[in-house]
Amino acid sequence: TTMTASIAGFTFEDILLNAAGVYCQTTEELDQILTAPGAGSLVTKSATPAERAGNPGVRYADMPLGSINSMGLPNLSLDYYLDYAIAHQDEKPLFLSIAGLTKADNLQMLHEIQDSDFNGLVELNLSCPNVPGKPQTGYDFDTTRQILEETFAFFKKPLGVKLPPYFDIAHFDMIAAVLNDFPLAFVNTINSIGNGLMVDPETDTAMIAPKGGFGGLGGAIAKPTALANVRGLRQRLNAGIKVIGTGGVQNGRDVYDLVLCGADLVSVGTTLHQEGPEVFNRLKAELAEQMKLKGYDDVNQFRSALQTLN
Ligand SMILES: O=C(O)c1[nH]c(=O)[nH]c(=O)c1I
């Protein structure tokens, strides 16, 4: 069974990887993803120029429908992840994620990456929902265009963007109209569904502390929105912009569905957090089983092959 994909000239021997933010905070965690059977790549925790502690208090919770988090962008700084990525980029194609709190921070980090020995892929996170007072850039189409214009004036290495989920067909049209104007290597869709709220039934209290309990939703609850965003963007984006599908992956059928909607790679967040890096081998085996049932021996045979009723 062939389960490879290519983005920006990189060949991925497996289509699975972690979702940024999950199991990728420290070199110890990153090494586990790097060596996990079934994982074809990894992405580092979204970085800021300087180290950040993130939001105080309980900031992650599992729940029946998935997870809720308001981490608040805790990370060990761009240099920490850049050093790791440079040290390991010859072992697998790697993604380095950045999430500056300002355009200036993003441009500063991109200049540093441009001038560095890192030659992998950069994921510009435009969708962190959990920094108090900071809106999700991906919902501001003009600001998104502005950042990409200033970025591509100097940045020449493979770059993609991590997008928030969109819930209006008009917004699929609008974000695609922006993205299609730039030589992006990929989009990664979706980030968590921003600012949900969950209650602990024992105590009638919000499950997480930051922002009065408001946080990004992941896991099973995110699957229909993830499928719609992968499909909606695949249908609208230039063929040269590849798609990483993220959201709601619990089993091989979920991976299959994201590929059916157009995903080239598939990333796993909540289920990785709950199960650990052995999840990749399980998902790979279950995907292979699903493909066998359907008569496919290569993911390239059914990518974007979703049928519709009319
Ligand atoms: O709270 C976080 O650190 C976080 N949490 C998310 O669910 N998505 C993000 O992009 C980020 I930067």
The ligand as an SDF file (V2000), in Angstrom:
LIG
                    3D

 12 12  0  0  0  0  0  0  0  0999 V2000
   -3.5450   27.8550   23.1110 O   0  0  0  0  0  0  0  0  0  0  0  0
   -2.6830   27.5270   22.2580 C   0  0  0  0  0  0  0  0  0  0  0  0
   -1.4400   27.5620   22.4670 O   0  0  0  0  0  0  0  0  0  0  0  0
   -3.2260   27.1100   20.9480 C   0  0  0  0  0  0  0  0  0  0  0  0
   -4.3180   26.2860   20.9940 N   0  0  0  0  0  0  0  0  0  0  0  0
   -4.9760   25.8920   19.8480 C   0  0  0  0  0  0  0  0  0  0  0  0
   -5.9640   25.1360   19.9000 O   0  0  0  0  0  0  0  0  0  0  0  0
   -4.5320   26.3390   18.6430 N   0  0  0  0  0  0  0  0  0  0  0  0
   -3.4550   27.1610   18.5280 C   0  0  0  0  0  0  0  0  0  0  0  0
   -3.0860   27.5470   17.3910 O   0  0  0  0  0  0  0  0  0  0  0  0
   -2.7680   27.5550   19.7260 C   0  0  0  0  0  0  0  0  0  0  0  0
   -1.0840   28.7680   19.5690 I   0  0  0  0  0  0  0  0  0  0  0  0
  1  2  2  0
  2  3  1  0
  2  4  1  0
  4  5  1  0
  4 11  2  0
  5  6  1  0
  6  7  2  0
  6  8  1  0
  8  9  1  0
  9 10  2  0
  9 11  1  0
 11 12  1  0
M  END
$$$$
